[in-house]
Amino acid sequence: MLCGGASRRMGADKASLPFGDETLLSRVARILATEVDELWLVAREGQRLPALDVAGSPGRSVPVARDPAEGLGPLAGVIAGLRAIQSERAFVISCDSPLLEPALVARLFELAEGHRAAIPRIDGHLVPTTAVYSRSLLPAAEALLARGELRPRLLANEPGVLVVEADELRSVDPDLRSMRDCDTPEDYRDLLERAGLDPGPSRMLASE
């Protein structure tokens, strides 16, 4: 799970924002824990993360992979995660996607079988931070970063990568809620409301 963003537009550390009785980080980790055997957080060097309680997995340790490439965006985070895992494939998502559906995680893993990655495309736009990647893509990702490319969506151009159209995911996530993240206080308010939660904290952020 990617949690190393600078949160500049939000004005506060997104991983620590409350979402009901959890933080955004804890909520996404709890959902992922039901679908993966190996859960990693990817954070900046020196970044302090909120306490993490993966409900339903007592005693489960959640290791942290540190991304030393300050300012190089989610591609560097994907690389750090792929370097860390022991599994052949990783489901990559950012910590600010609290409406993630467990069934969507399972569906993307299913679609990724026989491919080097499965990257959704929603309304014509690739969503490379809610996707499954094989460790075999690591050299290609590292080569992109070495050339100064910071966009993980460029991995969709690699041989063997499957682009998954929205209709292939609606059977498990009809409104594609899993793809909604929050970069701004307005986004945060919207996600709270969609989850039926009090949007009060987002108003405080917006006024700062």
C-alpha positions as CSV (number, residue, x, y, z in Angstrom):
1,M,0.0,0.0,0.0
2,L,1.4,3.4,-1.0
3,C,1.3,5.9,1.8
4,G,4.3,8.2,1.0
5,G,2.6,11.1,-0.7
6,A,3.3,14.6,0.6
7,S,-0.4,15.4,0.9
8,R,0.2,19.0,-0.2
9,R,-3.3,19.6,-1.5
10,M,-5.0,17.9,1.5
11,G,-3.0,20.1,4.0
12,A,-2.7,17.1,6.4
13,D,-1.2,13.7,6.4
14,K,-3.7,11.6,4.5
15,A,-2.7,8.3,6.1
16,S,-3.6,9.7,9.6
17,L,-7.0,11.2,8.7
18,P,-10.0,9.7,10.6
19,F,-12.5,7.6,8.7
20,G,-15.1,6.5,11.2
21,D,-13.3,4.9,14.1
22,E,-10.2,4.1,11.9
23,T,-7.6,6.1,10.0
24,L,-7.5,6.0,6.2
25,L,-4.4,3.8,6.5
26,S,-6.0,1.3,8.9
27,R,-9.2,1.0,6.9
28,V,-7.4,0.2,3.6
29,A,-5.0,-2.1,5.4
30,R,-7.9,-4.0,7.0
31,I,-9.6,-4.5,3.7
32,L,-6.5,-5.6,2.0
33,A,-5.7,-8.1,4.8
34,T,-8.7,-10.1,3.8
35,E,-7.4,-10.6,0.3
36,V,-3.6,-10.9,0.4
37,D,-1.1,-13.1,2.2
38,E,1.6,-10.5,2.3
39,L,0.8,-6.9,3.3
40,W,3.5,-4.1,2.9
41,L,3.3,-0.4,3.5
42,V,5.5,1.9,1.3
43,A,6.5,5.1,3.0
44,R,9.0,7.9,2.6
45,E,12.3,7.8,4.4
46,G,11.6,9.2,7.9
47,Q,7.9,9.3,7.4
48,R,6.0,8.6,10.6
49,L,2.9,6.4,10.1
50,P,-0.1,6.2,12.4
51,A,-0.6,3.2,14.6
52,L,-2.0,0.3,12.5
53,D,-4.5,-2.2,13.7
54,V,-5.4,-4.8,11.1
55,A,-8.7,-6.0,12.5
56,G,-9.3,-9.6,12.2
57,S,-5.6,-10.4,12.0
58,P,-4.4,-10.3,15.6
59,G,-0.6,-10.1,15.9
60,R,-0.2,-9.6,12.2
61,S,3.0,-7.7,11.5
62,V,2.8,-5.1,8.7
63,P,6.3,-4.3,7.5
64,V,7.3,-1.0,5.9
65,A,9.3,-0.6,2.7
66,R,11.0,2.8,2.6
67,D,11.1,4.7,-0.6
68,P,14.3,6.7,-0.6
69,A,13.5,8.6,-3.9
70,E,11.9,11.8,-2.4
71,G,9.6,13.6,-4.9
72,L,9.6,10.8,-7.5
73,G,6.0,10.0,-7.1
74,P,4.0,6.7,-7.1
75,L,6.3,4.9,-9.7
76,A,9.1,5.0,-7.1
77,G,6.7,3.7,-4.6
78,V,5.6,0.8,-6.8
79,I,9.3,0.0,-7.3
80,A,10.0,0.0,-3.6
81,G,7.0,-2.3,-3.0
82,L,8.0,-4.8,-5.8
83,R,11.5,-4.9,-4.4
84,A,10.2,-5.8,-1.0
85,I,7.6,-8.5,-1.6
86,Q,8.3,-12.2,-1.7
87,S,5.1,-13.0,-3.6
88,E,5.1,-13.1,-7.4
89,R,2.4,-10.4,-7.7
90,A,1.3,-7.4,-5.8
91,F,-1.9,-5.5,-5.6
92,V,-0.9,-1.8,-5.4
93,I,-3.2,0.8,-4.0
94,S,-2.9,4.2,-2.2
95,C,-3.9,4.6,1.4
96,D,-6.4,7.3,0.5
97,S,-8.8,4.8,-1.2
98,P,-11.1,3.8,1.7
99,L,-14.0,2.6,-0.5
100,L,-11.9,-0.3,-1.8
101,E,-14.0,-3.4,-2.4
102,P,-12.4,-6.7,-1.5
103,A,-14.0,-8.4,-4.5
104,L,-12.3,-6.0,-6.8
105,V,-8.9,-7.0,-5.4
106,A,-9.7,-10.6,-6.0
107,R,-11.0,-9.9,-9.5
108,L,-7.9,-8.0,-10.6
109,F,-5.7,-10.8,-9.3
110,E,-7.8,-13.2,-11.4
111,L,-7.5,-11.1,-14.5
112,A,-3.7,-10.8,-14.0
113,E,-3.2,-14.5,-14.3
114,G,-0.9,-15.1,-17.3
115,H,-0.1,-11.4,-17.6
116,R,2.7,-9.1,-16.2
117,A,0.1,-6.7,-14.8
118,A,-3.6,-5.8,-14.8
119,I,-4.2,-2.1,-14.9
120,P,-7.8,-0.7,-15.0
121,R,-8.9,2.0,-17.4
122,I,-11.8,4.1,-16.3
123,D,-13.4,6.6,-18.6
124,G,-10.4,6.5,-20.8
125,H,-7.9,7.0,-18.0
126,L,-5.5,4.4,-16.7
127,V,-5.6,3.8,-12.9
128,P,-2.1,2.5,-12.2
129,T,-2.4,2.9,-8.4
130,T,-5.3,0.4,-8.1
131,A,-3.7,-2.4,-10.1
132,V,-1.9,-5.7,-9.9
133,Y,1.8,-5.9,-10.9
134,S,4.1,-8.9,-11.4
135,R,7.7,-8.7,-10.0
136,S,8.8,-9.4,-13.6
137,L,7.9,-5.7,-14.3
138,L,10.5,-4.4,-11.9
139,P,13.3,-4.0,-14.4
140,A,11.0,-2.1,-16.8
141,A,9.8,0.2,-13.9
142,E,13.4,0.8,-12.8
143,A,14.4,1.7,-16.4
144,L,11.5,4.2,-16.6
145,L,12.5,5.9,-13.4
146,A,16.2,6.0,-14.5
147,R,15.0,7.9,-17.6
148,G,13.2,10.4,-15.5
149,E,9.7,9.1,-16.1
150,L,7.6,9.3,-13.0
151,R,4.3,8.0,-14.3
152,P,3.4,4.4,-13.4
153,R,0.8,4.4,-16.2
154,L,3.6,4.0,-18.7
155,L,4.0,0.4,-17.5
156,A,0.8,-0.2,-19.5
157,N,2.9,0.0,-22.6
158,E,5.0,-3.0,-21.6
159,P,4.5,-6.4,-23.3
160,G,2.3,-8.7,-21.5
161,V,0.4,-6.0,-19.5
162,L,-3.4,-6.3,-19.6
163,V,-5.5,-3.1,-19.6
164,V,-8.7,-3.9,-17.9
165,E,-11.8,-1.9,-19.0
166,A,-14.3,-0.7,-16.5
167,D,-17.1,-3.1,-17.6
168,E,-14.9,-6.0,-16.6
169,L,-14.9,-4.7,-13.0
170,R,-18.5,-3.5,-12.5
171,S,-19.7,-7.0,-11.7
172,V,-17.8,-6.8,-8.4
173,D,-17.8,-3.0,-7.9
174,P,-20.8,-1.5,-9.8
175,D,-20.0,2.1,-9.0
176,L,-16.3,1.6,-9.1
177,R,-16.0,3.0,-5.6
178,S,-12.6,1.3,-5.3
179,M,-11.1,3.9,-7.7
180,R,-12.1,6.9,-5.6
181,D,-9.2,8.5,-3.7
182,C,-8.9,11.8,-1.9
183,D,-6.4,14.5,-2.8
184,T,-8.3,17.5,-1.4
185,P,-10.5,18.2,1.6
186,E,-13.5,18.2,-0.9
187,D,-12.6,14.7,-2.0
188,Y,-12.3,13.6,1.6
189,R,-15.7,15.0,2.4
190,D,-17.2,13.2,-0.6
191,L,-15.7,9.8,0.5
192,L,-16.9,10.3,4.1
193,E,-20.4,11.0,2.8
194,R,-20.4,8.1,0.4
195,A,-19.5,5.9,3.4
196,G,-22.3,7.3,5.5
197,L,-19.8,9.0,7.9
198,D,-19.7,12.4,9.5
199,P,-17.9,14.8,7.1
200,G,-17.0,17.2,9.9
201,P,-13.2,16.7,9.9
202,S,-13.1,17.6,6.2
203,R,-14.6,21.0,7.0
204,M,-11.8,21.7,9.4
205,L,-9.3,20.8,6.8
206,A,-10.9,23.1,4.2
207,S,-10.8,26.0,6.5
208,E,-7.1,25.8,7.3
